[in-house]
């Protein structure tokens, strides 16, 4: 597989991380299996391009004054405002020893169920964990979704196309994506009619309806409201 190259420089002694950033570089730390750490700095734009291309599943070859070191991106911190990389951690690998890392899943093709039935495609796993030698590490793993023709069809780890020397740690039955039925819009029922009980006093400003309390039109009570009933 192809290996990306990234030129780095030794960190200036006594220079804080904030000073490195002000100079247009990004502070970096490389962790090794020997539990030793090495501090470097890298041009911000070069680091950004390398991370976009490599992610966490492609080998990067650090170049320090002609000395080369194969590594993987381990962790990257971003500025909350600009979104740019402000710190990067790398993991130095031994090319003769297997590693375990996450690799993206790449869904290929079009699901007939989505095109013909209006179904919903749901990706339940975008990455899988693999084990292999660093030189065999794939950038991603393709899987076809062209056979998803009916509701509830799935693609699993067993459907992945694996390069030689690569083992997926998840079980073959692990579902990577599935087809769901489209959601139906629930019909909103009209609110029930409110019946006014006999003798209920209408709200202020509302005229009483005939037969719903109050005096009948033309009656003495209607003509003289407030008059008391004579015995």
C-alpha positions, 0 to 999 in steps of 0.5 A: 500500500502507499505510504504518505510522507510528512516532514517534521522538525525537532521541537525547539528546547524550551518553546511552549506549544503556544509558541509553536502554533504562533510560528505556524506549526503544530506540536506533535508527540510520537509514542512508541512500543518502547514507551518512549515519547518524542516531541516534534513540530510540523508545518500546519498545512502539511499536517492538515493535508496528511491527516485528511488523506490518511485518517487513522488507517493509513501509514505515515512516514515521518521524515526528520532530517532524513531519518524515517519513522513509520507511524499512524495518527493516534489522536488529533486535537482541533481548535474549537473556533477555526477547526484547524489541527492544534496538536497531533499524537502519532503511534510508531509501529514495528513493520514486522509486528501486527497491529490492531486499528479501526478502518473505515467501511466504504459502501459501494453501489446503490440499494435497489430497495431505496430506489424502487421502494423508497426505503431508508438505508441505515449504516450501523457501522462505519468502521471495523477493527482489523488486525494485520501487519502495518504494510498490509493495512488498507485505507478502507474496506469496500462492501457492495450494497447492490443486493439490498432489494427488500425491507430488512435486508442487511450487509454484514462483516461476512460481505466485506472484501478483505485484502490478504493478511487482514483479519476483522475482529468483529464477528461475521454476523455483525450488521454493517448496514440495513434497509428500513421501511419509510416512516408513515406520517401519522394523521392528526385527528381533529379535536373533539367537539366541546359540548356545553352542559345545560345550565353552564354560564357562558364566558364573559362577552359570549351570548347565551345560546337558546336552551343553554341557560338564561331566559328565553327570548320574549319572556318577562325575565328577559325583558327585566333582567334581575327581577325576582320571581314573585310568589 
